[in-house]
Amino acid sequence: MFSKSKPIAILIIIMCIMILLVVTRDYYIQFLYPKKYSEYVLKYANEYNIDENLVYAVIKAESNFNPKAQSNKSAIGLMQLLESTAMDIMKVIKYDNKMKNSINDLLLDAETNINFGTKYLSILIDKYENIEIAVTAYNAGIGTVDNWIENGIIKSDGSDVENIPYKETNNYVRKILRDYRIYSNI
């Protein structure tokens, strides 16, 4: 009698776990793929004509939504921008630093960082005309990516990003593209 009830108990436990997973699925997806700073992401994604899901994917990969993040390569804030990149973006968008804040302080401000990072993404997408190569350049740099394209290491259409020679950049691009798809589906 005991041996017959054991499979039924296991089946009931499995069914309960499956129901629990279905019920809590949305919670876990929102936990793993948050959409923090949505007011800024939506504002600048619309302003610069970028899919907000791509911005979320970049923020998740770069800082995991930590506005105070700083890399060992001196990249700062949510979208991990270098000071030199921020200075270039400030000129392009004619950013008026009325408070005369340091670039470091500006990049630690969530709205400013998202503004500059989203504009930078839009510039890269306009230059390369596809997201795959734009994201590659966001990580490896424009000069590096232009060199790879010139030397036939990767194609300018982004169809062979698996050939990116830098392991870190190769993994980064795959992660961004995966997270971009996930954000687009939630």
CNS distance restraints for C-alpha pairs under 8 A (distance, minus, plus):
assign (resid   1 and name CA) (resid   5 and name CA) 6.65 0.50 0.50
assign (resid   2 and name CA) (resid   6 and name CA) 6.37 0.50 0.50
assign (resid   3 and name CA) (resid   7 and name CA) 7.36 0.50 0.50
assign (resid   4 and name CA) (resid   8 and name CA) 7.17 0.50 0.50
assign (resid   5 and name CA) (resid   9 and name CA) 6.15 0.50 0.50
assign (resid   6 and name CA) (resid  10 and name CA) 6.24 0.50 0.50
assign (resid   7 and name CA) (resid  11 and name CA) 6.09 0.50 0.50
assign (resid   8 and name CA) (resid  12 and name CA) 6.15 0.50 0.50
assign (resid   9 and name CA) (resid  13 and name CA) 6.19 0.50 0.50
assign (resid  10 and name CA) (resid  14 and name CA) 6.16 0.50 0.50
assign (resid  11 and name CA) (resid  15 and name CA) 6.14 0.50 0.50
assign (resid  12 and name CA) (resid  16 and name CA) 6.14 0.50 0.50
assign (resid  13 and name CA) (resid  17 and name CA) 6.21 0.50 0.50
assign (resid  14 and name CA) (resid  18 and name CA) 6.20 0.50 0.50
assign (resid  15 and name CA) (resid  19 and name CA) 6.17 0.50 0.50
assign (resid  16 and name CA) (resid  20 and name CA) 6.09 0.50 0.50
assign (resid  17 and name CA) (resid  21 and name CA) 6.13 0.50 0.50
assign (resid  18 and name CA) (resid  22 and name CA) 6.27 0.50 0.50
assign (resid  19 and name CA) (resid  23 and name CA) 6.14 0.50 0.50
assign (resid  20 and name CA) (resid  24 and name CA) 6.03 0.50 0.50
assign (resid  21 and name CA) (resid  25 and name CA) 5.61 0.50 0.50
assign (resid  24 and name CA) (resid  28 and name CA) 6.41 0.50 0.50
assign (resid  25 and name CA) (resid  29 and name CA) 6.18 0.50 0.50
assign (resid  26 and name CA) (resid  30 and name CA) 6.10 0.50 0.50
assign (resid  27 and name CA) (resid  31 and name CA) 6.07 0.50 0.50
assign (resid  28 and name CA) (resid  32 and name CA) 6.00 0.50 0.50
assign (resid  29 and name CA) (resid  33 and name CA) 5.68 0.50 0.50
assign (resid  29 and name CA) (resid  34 and name CA) 7.79 0.50 0.50
assign (resid  29 and name CA) (resid 186 and name CA) 7.96 0.50 0.50
assign (resid  30 and name CA) (resid  34 and name CA) 5.02 0.50 0.50
assign (resid  30 and name CA) (resid  35 and name CA) 7.68 0.50 0.50
assign (resid  33 and name CA) (resid  60 and name CA) 7.72 0.50 0.50
assign (resid  33 and name CA) (resid 183 and name CA) 7.05 0.50 0.50
assign (resid  35 and name CA) (resid  56 and name CA) 6.58 0.50 0.50
assign (resid  36 and name CA) (resid  65 and name CA) 6.98 0.50 0.50
assign (resid  37 and name CA) (resid  41 and name CA) 6.17 0.50 0.50
assign (resid  37 and name CA) (resid 110 and name CA) 7.68 0.50 0.50
assign (resid  38 and name CA) (resid  42 and name CA) 5.75 0.50 0.50
assign (resid  39 and name CA) (resid  43 and name CA) 6.09 0.50 0.50
assign (resid  40 and name CA) (resid  44 and name CA) 6.11 0.50 0.50
assign (resid  40 and name CA) (resid 111 and name CA) 5.75 0.50 0.50
assign (resid  40 and name CA) (resid 114 and name CA) 6.68 0.50 0.50
assign (resid  40 and name CA) (resid 115 and name CA) 7.48 0.50 0.50
assign (resid  41 and name CA) (resid  45 and name CA) 5.74 0.50 0.50
assign (resid  41 and name CA) (resid  52 and name CA) 6.19 0.50 0.50
assign (resid  41 and name CA) (resid  55 and name CA) 6.85 0.50 0.50
assign (resid  41 and name CA) (resid  56 and name CA) 7.52 0.50 0.50
assign (resid  41 and name CA) (resid 114 and name CA) 6.54 0.50 0.50
assign (resid  41 and name CA) (resid 115 and name CA) 7.97 0.50 0.50
assign (resid  42 and name CA) (resid  46 and name CA) 5.95 0.50 0.50
assign (resid  42 and name CA) (resid  52 and name CA) 6.07 0.50 0.50
assign (resid  43 and name CA) (resid  47 and name CA) 6.19 0.50 0.50
assign (resid  44 and name CA) (resid  48 and name CA) 5.90 0.50 0.50
assign (resid  44 and name CA) (resid  49 and name CA) 8.00 0.50 0.50
assign (resid  44 and name CA) (resid 114 and name CA) 7.28 0.50 0.50
assign (resid  44 and name CA) (resid 115 and name CA) 5.73 0.50 0.50
assign (resid  44 and name CA) (resid 118 and name CA) 6.45 0.50 0.50
assign (resid  44 and name CA) (resid 119 and name CA) 7.66 0.50 0.50
assign (resid  45 and name CA) (resid  49 and name CA) 5.60 0.50 0.50
assign (resid  45 and name CA) (resid  50 and name CA) 4.69 0.50 0.50
assign (resid  45 and name CA) (resid  51 and name CA) 6.10 0.50 0.50
assign (resid  45 and name CA) (resid  52 and name CA) 5.29 0.50 0.50
assign (resid  45 and name CA) (resid  55 and name CA) 7.40 0.50 0.50
assign (resid  45 and name CA) (resid 118 and name CA) 6.53 0.50 0.50
assign (resid  46 and name CA) (resid  50 and name CA) 6.41 0.50 0.50
assign (resid  46 and name CA) (resid  51 and name CA) 7.80 0.50 0.50
assign (resid  46 and name CA) (resid  52 and name CA) 7.81 0.50 0.50
assign (resid  48 and name CA) (resid 118 and name CA) 7.09 0.50 0.50
assign (resid  48 and name CA) (resid 119 and name CA) 6.13 0.50 0.50
assign (resid  48 and name CA) (resid 122 and name CA) 6.19 0.50 0.50
assign (resid  49 and name CA) (resid 122 and name CA) 7.26 0.50 0.50
assign (resid  50 and name CA) (resid  54 and name CA) 7.41 0.50 0.50
assign (resid  50 and name CA) (resid  55 and name CA) 7.67 0.50 0.50
assign (resid  50 and name CA) (resid 118 and name CA) 7.48 0.50 0.50
assign (resid  50 and name CA) (resid 121 and name CA) 7.90 0.50 0.50
assign (resid  50 and name CA) (resid 122 and name CA) 6.40 0.50 0.50
assign (resid  51 and name CA) (resid  55 and name CA) 6.94 0.50 0.50
assign (resid  52 and name CA) (resid  56 and name CA) 6.28 0.50 0.50
assign (resid  53 and name CA) (resid  57 and name CA) 6.16 0.50 0.50
assign (resid  53 and name CA) (resid 180 and name CA) 5.77 0.50 0.50
assign (resid  53 and name CA) (resid 183 and name CA) 5.41 0.50 0.50
assign (resid  53 and name CA) (resid 184 and name CA) 5.78 0.50 0.50
assign (resid  54 and name CA) (resid  58 and name CA) 6.23 0.50 0.50
assign (resid  54 and name CA) (resid 176 and name CA) 7.77 0.50 0.50
assign (resid  54 and name CA) (resid 180 and name CA) 5.26 0.50 0.50
assign (resid  54 and name CA) (resid 183 and name CA) 7.85 0.50 0.50
assign (resid  55 and name CA) (resid  59 and name CA) 6.18 0.50 0.50
assign (resid  55 and name CA) (resid 118 and name CA) 6.66 0.50 0.50
assign (resid  56 and name CA) (resid  60 and name CA) 6.04 0.50 0.50
assign (resid  56 and name CA) (resid 180 and name CA) 7.59 0.50 0.50
assign (resid  56 and name CA) (resid 183 and name CA) 7.43 0.50 0.50
assign (resid  57 and name CA) (resid  61 and name CA) 6.19 0.50 0.50
assign (resid  57 and name CA) (resid 176 and name CA) 5.59 0.50 0.50
assign (resid  57 and name CA) (resid 177 and name CA) 7.82 0.50 0.50
assign (resid  57 and name CA) (resid 179 and name CA) 5.29 0.50 0.50
assign (resid  57 and name CA) (resid 180 and name CA) 5.20 0.50 0.50
assign (resid  57 and name CA) (resid 183 and name CA) 7.11 0.50 0.50
assign (resid  58 and name CA) (resid  62 and name CA) 5.86 0.50 0.50
assign (resid  58 and name CA) (resid  79 and name CA) 6.62 0.50 0.50
assign (resid  58 and name CA) (resid 176 and name CA) 6.21 0.50 0.50
assign (resid  59 and name CA) (resid  63 and name CA) 5.75 0.50 0.50
assign (resid  59 and name CA) (resid  64 and name CA) 6.10 0.50 0.50
assign (resid  59 and name CA) (resid  65 and name CA) 5.97 0.50 0.50
assign (resid  59 and name CA) (resid  78 and name CA) 5.63 0.50 0.50
assign (resid  59 and name CA) (resid  79 and name CA) 5.14 0.50 0.50
assign (resid  60 and name CA) (resid  64 and name CA) 4.05 0.50 0.50
assign (resid  60 and name CA) (resid  65 and name CA) 5.83 0.50 0.50
assign (resid  61 and name CA) (resid 172 and name CA) 7.57 0.50 0.50
assign (resid  61 and name CA) (resid 175 and name CA) 7.28 0.50 0.50
assign (resid  61 and name CA) (resid 176 and name CA) 6.66 0.50 0.50
assign (resid  62 and name CA) (resid  78 and name CA) 6.72 0.50 0.50
assign (resid  62 and name CA) (resid  79 and name CA) 5.68 0.50 0.50
assign (resid  62 and name CA) (resid  80 and name CA) 5.87 0.50 0.50
assign (resid  63 and name CA) (resid  67 and name CA) 7.30 0.50 0.50
assign (resid  63 and name CA) (resid  69 and name CA) 5.86 0.50 0.50
assign (resid  63 and name CA) (resid  77 and name CA) 7.06 0.50 0.50
assign (resid  63 and name CA) (resid  78 and name CA) 5.23 0.50 0.50
assign (resid  63 and name CA) (resid  79 and name CA) 6.57 0.50 0.50
assign (resid  63 and name CA) (resid  80 and name CA) 6.83 0.50 0.50
assign (resid  64 and name CA) (resid  78 and name CA) 7.55 0.50 0.50
assign (resid  65 and name CA) (resid  78 and name CA) 5.78 0.50 0.50
assign (resid  66 and name CA) (resid  77 and name CA) 7.07 0.50 0.50
assign (resid  66 and name CA) (resid  78 and name CA) 5.81 0.50 0.50
assign (resid  67 and name CA) (resid  77 and name CA) 4.81 0.50 0.50
assign (resid  67 and name CA) (resid  78 and name CA) 4.66 0.50 0.50
assign (resid  67 and name CA) (resid 108 and name CA) 6.01 0.50 0.50
assign (resid  67 and name CA) (resid 109 and name CA) 7.02 0.50 0.50
assign (resid  67 and name CA) (resid 110 and name CA) 5.75 0.50 0.50
assign (resid  68 and name CA) (resid  76 and name CA) 7.21 0.50 0.50
assign (resid  68 and name CA) (resid  77 and name CA) 5.21 0.50 0.50
assign (resid  68 and name CA) (resid  78 and name CA) 7.13 0.50 0.50
assign (resid  68 and name CA) (resid 108 and name CA) 5.62 0.50 0.50
assign (resid  69 and name CA) (resid  76 and name CA) 5.91 0.50 0.50
assign (resid  69 and name CA) (resid  77 and name CA) 4.96 0.50 0.50
assign (resid  69 and name CA) (resid  78 and name CA) 6.55 0.50 0.50
assign (resid  69 and name CA) (resid  80 and name CA) 7.34 0.50 0.50
assign (resid  70 and name CA) (resid  74 and name CA) 6.27 0.50 0.50
assign (resid  70 and name CA) (resid  75 and name CA) 5.60 0.50 0.50
assign (resid  70 and name CA) (resid  76 and name CA) 4.59 0.50 0.50
assign (resid  70 and name CA) (resid  77 and name CA) 6.27 0.50 0.50
assign (resid  70 and name CA) (resid  80 and name CA) 7.06 0.50 0.50
assign (resid  71 and name CA) (resid  75 and name CA) 5.14 0.50 0.50
assign (resid  71 and name CA) (resid  76 and name CA) 6.62 0.50 0.50
assign (resid  71 and name CA) (resid  80 and name CA) 7.42 0.50 0.50
assign (resid  74 and name CA) (resid  82 and name CA) 6.20 0.50 0.50
assign (resid  74 and name CA) (resid  83 and name CA) 7.89 0.50 0.50
assign (resid  75 and name CA) (resid  80 and name CA) 4.62 0.50 0.50
assign (resid  75 and name CA) (resid  81 and name CA) 4.77 0.50 0.50
assign (resid  75 and name CA) (resid  82 and name CA) 4.49 0.50 0.50
assign (resid  75 and name CA) (resid  83 and name CA) 7.32 0.50 0.50
assign (resid  76 and name CA) (resid  80 and name CA) 4.45 0.50 0.50
assign (resid  76 and name CA) (resid  81 and name CA) 5.20 0.50 0.50
assign (resid  76 and name CA) (resid  82 and name CA) 6.33 0.50 0.50
assign (resid  76 and name CA) (resid  83 and name CA) 7.82 0.50 0.50
assign (resid  76 and name CA) (resid 104 and name CA) 7.25 0.50 0.50
assign (resid  76 and name CA) (resid 107 and name CA) 6.00 0.50 0.50
assign (resid  76 and name CA) (resid 108 and name CA) 6.65 0.50 0.50
assign (resid  77 and name CA) (resid  81 and name CA) 6.80 0.50 0.50
assign (resid  77 and name CA) (resid 107 and name CA) 5.56 0.50 0.50
assign (resid  77 and name CA) (resid 108 and name CA) 5.00 0.50 0.50
assign (resid  77 and name CA) (resid 109 and name CA) 7.43 0.50 0.50
assign (resid  77 and name CA) (resid 110 and name CA) 7.19 0.50 0.50
assign (resid  77 and name CA) (resid 113 and name CA) 6.33 0.50 0.50
assign (resid  78 and name CA) (resid 108 and name CA) 7.73 0.50 0.50
assign (resid  78 and name CA) (resid 110 and name CA) 6.64 0.50 0.50
assign (resid  78 and name CA) (resid 113 and name CA) 6.41 0.50 0.50
assign (resid  78 and name CA) (resid 114 and name CA) 7.01 0.50 0.50
assign (resid  79 and name CA) (resid 113 and name CA) 6.44 0.50 0.50
assign (resid  79 and name CA) (resid 114 and name CA) 6.57 0.50 0.50
assign (resid  79 and name CA) (resid 117 and name CA) 5.73 0.50 0.50
assign (resid  80 and name CA) (resid 117 and name CA) 7.98 0.50 0.50
assign (resid  81 and name CA) (resid  85 and name CA) 6.42 0.50 0.50
assign (resid  81 and name CA) (resid  86 and name CA) 6.50 0.50 0.50
assign (resid  81 and name CA) (resid 107 and name CA) 7.35 0.50 0.50
assign (resid  81 and name CA) (resid 113 and name CA) 7.62 0.50 0.50
assign (resid  81 and name CA) (resid 117 and name CA) 6.83 0.50 0.50
assign (resid  82 and name CA) (resid  86 and name CA) 6.29 0.50 0.50
assign (resid  83 and name CA) (resid  87 and name CA) 6.17 0.50 0.50
assign (resid  83 and name CA) (resid 103 and name CA) 6.25 0.50 0.50
assign (resid  83 and name CA) (resid 104 and name CA) 7.00 0.50 0.50
assign (resid  84 and name CA) (resid  88 and name CA) 6.37 0.50 0.50
assign (resid  85 and name CA) (resid  89 and name CA) 6.22 0.50 0.50
assign (resid  86 and name CA) (resid  90 and name CA) 6.04 0.50 0.50
assign (resid  86 and name CA) (resid 103 and name CA) 7.37 0.50 0.50
assign (resid  86 and name CA) (resid 107 and name CA) 7.80 0.50 0.50
assign (resid  86 and name CA) (resid 116 and name CA) 6.47 0.50 0.50
assign (resid  87 and name CA) (resid  91 and name CA) 6.52 0.50 0.50
assign (resid  87 and name CA) (resid 103 and name CA) 7.60 0.50 0.50
assign (resid  88 and name CA) (resid  92 and name CA) 6.43 0.50 0.50
assign (resid  89 and name CA) (resid  93 and name CA) 6.14 0.50 0.50
assign (resid  89 and name CA) (resid 116 and name CA) 6.13 0.50 0.50
assign (resid  89 and name CA) (resid 119 and name CA) 7.22 0.50 0.50
assign (resid  89 and name CA) (resid 120 and name CA) 6.78 0.50 0.50
assign (resid  90 and name CA) (resid  94 and name CA) 5.60 0.50 0.50
assign (resid  90 and name CA) (resid  95 and name CA) 4.83 0.50 0.50
assign (resid  90 and name CA) (resid  96 and name CA) 7.90 0.50 0.50
assign (resid  90 and name CA) (resid 116 and name CA) 7.49 0.50 0.50
assign (resid  91 and name CA) (resid  95 and name CA) 6.56 0.50 0.50
assign (resid  97 and name CA) (resid 101 and name CA) 6.66 0.50 0.50
assign (resid 101 and name CA) (resid 105 and name CA) 6.08 0.50 0.50
assign (resid 101 and name CA) (resid 106 and name CA) 6.33 0.50 0.50
assign (resid 102 and name CA) (resid 106 and name CA) 6.33 0.50 0.50
assign (resid 103 and name CA) (resid 107 and name CA) 6.13 0.50 0.50
assign (resid 104 and name CA) (resid 108 and name CA) 6.35 0.50 0.50
assign (resid 105 and name CA) (resid 109 and name CA) 6.61 0.50 0.50
assign (resid 106 and name CA) (resid 112 and name CA) 6.19 0.50 0.50
assign (resid 106 and name CA) (resid 113 and name CA) 7.10 0.50 0.50
assign (resid 107 and name CA) (resid 112 and name CA) 6.29 0.50 0.50
assign (resid 107 and name CA) (resid 113 and name CA) 4.94 0.50 0.50
assign (resid 108 and name CA) (resid 112 and name CA) 7.88 0.50 0.50
assign (resid 108 and name CA) (resid 113 and name CA) 6.78 0.50 0.50
assign (resid 109 and name CA) (resid 113 and name CA) 6.04 0.50 0.50
assign (resid 110 and name CA) (resid 114 and name CA) 6.13 0.50 0.50
assign (resid 111 and name CA) (resid 115 and name CA) 6.03 0.50 0.50
assign (resid 112 and name CA) (resid 116 and name CA) 6.12 0.50 0.50
assign (resid 113 and name CA) (resid 117 and name CA) 5.85 0.50 0.50
assign (resid 114 and name CA) (resid 118 and name CA) 5.73 0.50 0.50
assign (resid 115 and name CA) (resid 119 and name CA) 6.18 0.50 0.50
assign (resid 116 and name CA) (resid 120 and name CA) 6.10 0.50 0.50
assign (resid 117 and name CA) (resid 121 and name CA) 6.21 0.50 0.50
assign (resid 118 and name CA) (resid 122 and name CA) 6.22 0.50 0.50
assign (resid 119 and name CA) (resid 123 and name CA) 6.25 0.50 0.50
assign (resid 120 and name CA) (resid 124 and name CA) 6.30 0.50 0.50
assign (resid 121 and name CA) (resid 125 and name CA) 6.12 0.50 0.50
assign (resid 121 and name CA) (resid 134 and name CA) 6.93 0.50 0.50
assign (resid 121 and name CA) (resid 135 and name CA) 7.59 0.50 0.50
assign (resid 121 and name CA) (resid 138 and name CA) 7.13 0.50 0.50
assign (resid 122 and name CA) (resid 126 and name CA) 6.07 0.50 0.50
assign (resid 123 and name CA) (resid 127 and name CA) 6.13 0.50 0.50
assign (resid 124 and name CA) (resid 128 and name CA) 6.05 0.50 0.50
assign (resid 124 and name CA) (resid 129 and name CA) 7.87 0.50 0.50
assign (resid 124 and name CA) (resid 134 and name CA) 4.84 0.50 0.50
assign (resid 124 and name CA) (resid 135 and name CA) 7.76 0.50 0.50
assign (resid 124 and name CA) (resid 137 and name CA) 7.18 0.50 0.50
assign (resid 124 and name CA) (resid 138 and name CA) 7.44 0.50 0.50
assign (resid 125 and name CA) (resid 129 and name CA) 5.13 0.50 0.50
assign (resid 125 and name CA) (resid 130 and name CA) 5.64 0.50 0.50
assign (resid 125 and name CA) (resid 131 and name CA) 5.91 0.50 0.50
assign (resid 125 and name CA) (resid 133 and name CA) 7.86 0.50 0.50
assign (resid 125 and name CA) (resid 134 and name CA) 5.12 0.50 0.50
assign (resid 126 and name CA) (resid 130 and name CA) 7.83 0.50 0.50
assign (resid 127 and name CA) (resid 134 and name CA) 7.77 0.50 0.50
assign (resid 128 and name CA) (resid 133 and name CA) 6.26 0.50 0.50
assign (resid 128 and name CA) (resid 134 and name CA) 6.00 0.50 0.50
assign (resid 128 and name CA) (resid 156 and name CA) 6.99 0.50 0.50
assign (resid 128 and name CA) (resid 157 and name CA) 7.81 0.50 0.50
assign (resid 129 and name CA) (resid 134 and name CA) 7.72 0.50 0.50
assign (resid 129 and name CA) (resid 157 and name CA) 7.69 0.50 0.50
assign (resid 130 and name CA) (resid 134 and name CA) 6.26 0.50 0.50
assign (resid 130 and name CA) (resid 157 and name CA) 6.64 0.50 0.50
assign (resid 130 and name CA) (resid 158 and name CA) 6.76 0.50 0.50
assign (resid 131 and name CA) (resid 135 and name CA) 5.93 0.50 0.50
assign (resid 131 and name CA) (resid 158 and name CA) 7.72 0.50 0.50
assign (resid 132 and name CA) (resid 136 and name CA) 6.28 0.50 0.50
assign (resid 132 and name CA) (resid 158 and name CA) 5.18 0.50 0.50
assign (resid 132 and name CA) (resid 159 and name CA) 7.99 0.50 0.50
assign (resid 132 and name CA) (resid 161 and name CA) 7.04 0.50 0.50
assign (resid 132 and name CA) (resid 173 and name CA) 7.11 0.50 0.50
assign (resid 132 and name CA) (resid 177 and name CA) 7.59 0.50 0.50
assign (resid 133 and name CA) (resid 137 and name CA) 6.15 0.50 0.50
assign (resid 133 and name CA) (resid 145 and name CA) 7.73 0.50 0.50
assign (resid 133 and name CA) (resid 156 and name CA) 6.93 0.50 0.50
assign (resid 133 and name CA) (resid 157 and name CA) 7.35 0.50 0.50
assign (resid 133 and name CA) (resid 158 and name CA) 5.34 0.50 0.50
assign (resid 133 and name CA) (resid 161 and name CA) 7.58 0.50 0.50
assign (resid 134 and name CA) (resid 138 and name CA) 6.16 0.50 0.50
assign (resid 135 and name CA) (resid 139 and name CA) 6.52 0.50 0.50
assign (resid 135 and name CA) (resid 173 and name CA) 6.29 0.50 0.50
assign (resid 135 and name CA) (resid 176 and name CA) 7.67 0.50 0.50
assign (resid 136 and name CA) (resid 140 and name CA) 5.98 0.50 0.50
assign (resid 136 and name CA) (resid 141 and name CA) 7.57 0.50 0.50
assign (resid 136 and name CA) (resid 145 and name CA) 7.10 0.50 0.50
assign (resid 136 and name CA) (resid 169 and name CA) 6.60 0.50 0.50
assign (resid 136 and name CA) (resid 170 and name CA) 7.89 0.50 0.50
assign (resid 136 and name CA) (resid 172 and name CA) 7.95 0.50 0.50
assign (resid 136 and name CA) (resid 173 and name CA) 6.00 0.50 0.50
assign (resid 137 and name CA) (resid 141 and name CA) 4.54 0.50 0.50
assign (resid 137 and name CA) (resid 142 and name CA) 4.99 0.50 0.50
assign (resid 137 and name CA) (resid 144 and name CA) 7.50 0.50 0.50
assign (resid 137 and name CA) (resid 145 and name CA) 5.73 0.50 0.50
assign (resid 138 and name CA) (resid 142 and name CA) 7.46 0.50 0.50
assign (resid 139 and name CA) (resid 169 and name CA) 6.20 0.50 0.50
assign (resid 139 and name CA) (resid 172 and name CA) 7.52 0.50 0.50
assign (resid 140 and name CA) (resid 144 and name CA) 6.20 0.50 0.50
assign (resid 140 and name CA) (resid 145 and name CA) 6.80 0.50 0.50
assign (resid 140 and name CA) (resid 169 and name CA) 6.33 0.50 0.50
assign (resid 141 and name CA) (resid 145 and name CA) 6.32 0.50 0.50
assign (resid 142 and name CA) (resid 146 and name CA) 6.00 0.50 0.50
assign (resid 143 and name CA) (resid 147 and name CA) 6.14 0.50 0.50
assign (resid 144 and name CA) (resid 148 and name CA) 6.29 0.50 0.50
assign (resid 145 and name CA) (resid 149 and name CA) 6.21 0.50 0.50
assign (resid 146 and name CA) (resid 150 and name CA) 6.08 0.50 0.50
assign (resid 147 and name CA) (resid 151 and name CA) 6.09 0.50 0.50
assign (resid 148 and name CA) (resid 152 and name CA) 6.13 0.50 0.50
assign (resid 148 and name CA) (resid 153 and name CA) 4.93 0.50 0.50
assign (resid 148 and name CA) (resid 154 and name CA) 5.78 0.50 0.50
assign (resid 149 and name CA) (resid 153 and name CA) 5.94 0.50 0.50
assign (resid 149 and name CA) (resid 154 and name CA) 5.23 0.50 0.50
assign (resid 149 and name CA) (resid 155 and name CA) 5.72 0.50 0.50
assign (resid 149 and name CA) (resid 156 and name CA) 5.96 0.50 0.50
assign (resid 153 and name CA) (resid 163 and name CA) 6.76 0.50 0.50
assign (resid 153 and name CA) (resid 164 and name CA) 7.22 0.50 0.50
assign (resid 153 and name CA) (resid 165 and name CA) 7.84 0.50 0.50
assign (resid 154 and name CA) (resid 158 and name CA) 7.32 0.50 0.50
assign (resid 154 and name CA) (resid 160 and name CA) 6.04 0.50 0.50
assign (resid 154 and name CA) (resid 161 and name CA) 6.46 0.50 0.50
assign (resid 154 and name CA) (resid 163 and name CA) 6.11 0.50 0.50
assign (resid 154 and name CA) (resid 164 and name CA) 6.52 0.50 0.50
assign (resid 155 and name CA) (resid 159 and name CA) 6.51 0.50 0.50
assign (resid 155 and name CA) (resid 160 and name CA) 6.25 0.50 0.50
assign (resid 155 and name CA) (resid 161 and name CA) 7.80 0.50 0.50
assign (resid 160 and name CA) (resid 164 and name CA) 7.92 0.50 0.50
assign (resid 161 and name CA) (resid 170 and name CA) 7.16 0.50 0.50
assign (resid 161 and name CA) (resid 173 and name CA) 7.73 0.50 0.50
assign (resid 162 and name CA) (resid 170 and name CA) 6.54 0.50 0.50
assign (resid 163 and name CA) (resid 170 and name CA) 7.67 0.50 0.50
assign (resid 164 and name CA) (resid 169 and name CA) 7.01 0.50 0.50
assign (resid 164 and name CA) (resid 170 and name CA) 5.33 0.50 0.50
assign (resid 165 and name CA) (resid 169 and name CA) 7.88 0.50 0.50
assign (resid 165 and name CA) (resid 170 and name CA) 7.02 0.50 0.50
assign (resid 166 and name CA) (resid 170 and name CA) 5.96 0.50 0.50
assign (resid 167 and name CA) (resid 171 and name CA) 6.09 0.50 0.50
assign (resid 168 and name CA) (resid 172 and name CA) 6.00 0.50 0.50
assign (resid 169 and name CA) (resid 173 and name CA) 6.05 0.50 0.50
assign (resid 170 and name CA) (resid 174 and name CA) 6.39 0.50 0.50
assign (resid 171 and name CA) (resid 175 and name CA) 6.09 0.50 0.50
assign (resid 172 and name CA) (resid 176 and name CA) 6.13 0.50 0.50
assign (resid 173 and name CA) (resid 177 and name CA) 6.10 0.50 0.50
assign (resid 174 and name CA) (resid 178 and name CA) 6.07 0.50 0.50
assign (resid 175 and name CA) (resid 179 and name CA) 6.02 0.50 0.50
assign (resid 176 and name CA) (resid 180 and name CA) 5.84 0.50 0.50
assign (resid 177 and name CA) (resid 181 and name CA) 6.27 0.50 0.50
assign (resid 178 and name CA) (resid 182 and name CA) 6.33 0.50 0.50
assign (resid 179 and name CA) (resid 183 and name CA) 5.99 0.50 0.50
assign (resid 180 and name CA) (resid 184 and name CA) 6.05 0.50 0.50
assign (resid 181 and name CA) (resid 185 and name CA) 6.29 0.50 0.50
assign (resid 182 and name CA) (resid 186 and name CA) 6.46 0.50 0.50
